[in-house]
Amino acid sequence: MAKRTTIILQEDIYEKLVQESLRRYKTTKAISKVANEMLRASLGGEANILNLVFSKKISKTTAKEFEEFRRLLSKRFES
């Protein structure tokens, strides 16, 4: 169920929502829909990252092993 609320948007954020509404739906009347879609995508992405960070890990490594891996990876990026 949708809830109605009022939020104060900064001018640049409002303009981006208007532009995105026009781009996606060819009307400015879809600003709420665009805002919901963007918020859902943003919050969903954050939730996925938090789940990954705090989930149970399936392997164990020592600080020394991790440091060796990090150095190897850095060398690969430098090449």
Secondary structure, 3 states (H helix, E strand, C coil): CCCCCCCCCCHHHHHHHHHHHHHHHCCHHHHHHHHHHHHHHHHHHHHHHHHHHHCCCCCCCCHHHHHHHHHHHHHHHHC
